[in-house]
Every structure is written in structure tokens, then in C-alpha cells.
Amino acid sequence: MEVCELCGRSDVKCTVHHLTPKEEGGTFKPTALLCVPCHKQIHALYTNQELAIRLDTISKLKEDDKIRRYLKWIKKQPGTKSVKIKKSNERKRKK
């Protein structure tokens, strides 16, 4: 098990997150190890364009208002807890 670079929880299963989405040219750009819930939450809240243009680092993600509340909550959850992720209403409308 690893440590999530976004929420800081340890003993979680992590996946590779392309800080600039591959669809936006980020195939060979920096990546981060994120726990599955954090990775899903990022993609539920933001479009690939938003991630590529203004949220292409962990520090920029941590500073963003949309995810700040989620991070405050997830840090208190055990790594073994199954977490449901819902798309934000704003993301639902953008499709």
C-alpha cells in the first residue's frame, strides 16, 4: 500500500494520475500517486481542460475551493473505507 499525494492518507491503494490529462497532451508530463477515491473525485469535479489549464500540480489542486472540503473529510476516513463519489452538478451540466 502507498500514501496518497493529495489527501496524505497511508495504507491506501493508489493509482497514477496524469497531472495534465493524456487527452490534453500529458502522456509524458508529471504524474502523481493518488488513492482511488481522490482520483475519482478529481475527475468527478473537473473537466480535463480545467485540469490541464489551471490544476496541473498537487499544490494547485489542494488550493482549489471545489476539492478543499472533500480533502478535509477524506483525511478522516480510514484507507479501508469504501467511498462513493458523485459528479458535481456543474460537471453534469457540462456534458
N, C-alpha and C positions, 0 to 999 in steps of 0.2 A: 504494500500500500504506500501511497505517496502523500505529499502535502499540496493542497490546492494553493496556487499562487494568487488567487483572487480573495477567497474567504479566509485562508490561513488554517483551515481545519486539516488535521492529520489523520492518518489511517483511513483514507478515502480512496476510492477507485478514481483515477484521473484519466482524462483524455487530452489529446493535443488540440489546442485551439489556435488557429491561424489569426494573429492579431490584425492582419489585413486579410480578409477572406480570399480564398483561392479564386473565387469568381471575379474578384476585383484586382487580380494581379498579385496576390500574396503568396503564391506557391512556394517561393524561395525566400520569403521575408520572415521575420522573427515569429516564434510561436510561444505559447505558454501552456503549462500543465494545469488544467482546471478539473475540479471534481465534476462529475456528471450533472448534478443539479445546477451548479453555477454556469456550466457550458450551455445547458438548455435554457436557463433564464436569460442569458445574454442574447441568444438567438430569438427568444420569445419577445424581448423588449425592443430590439434594434434591427434595422434593415442592414444588409451587407454594405450598402452605400454609407450609412451612418458609421458603421464600424470602421470602414476604410478611411473615411474623411476626417472624423473627429475623435474616434475612440480606439486608436491603434496601439495603445500601450496599456499595461495593467494600471498604472497610476491614473491615467485619464479615465479609465472605466471606474475605478474606485471613487473618483471625484464627481462622477455624474449623478445627478439627483434621482434619476429613474431607478438606479440599482442600489443606491445607498441604503434605503430602507430594507431591501431584500438582504443585503450583506449583514446588516445589524441583526436580523432574525436568524439567518442561516448559521452564523457563527455560534449560536447557542444550541444548534441541533447536533446530535451525535452522528458520526460518519456512517453509522449503520442504518439510520432512519431513511425510509423511502419518502421522497418529497415529490409532490405533484407540482407541475409547472403549468401556468396558464398564460396564453398570449395576452399581451396588453390590449385594451380596446383600441388604442391608437394603431397598433400593428395590424389588428384585424381589419381596420378600415383601409389600410394602405394597399391591400391586395387587389 
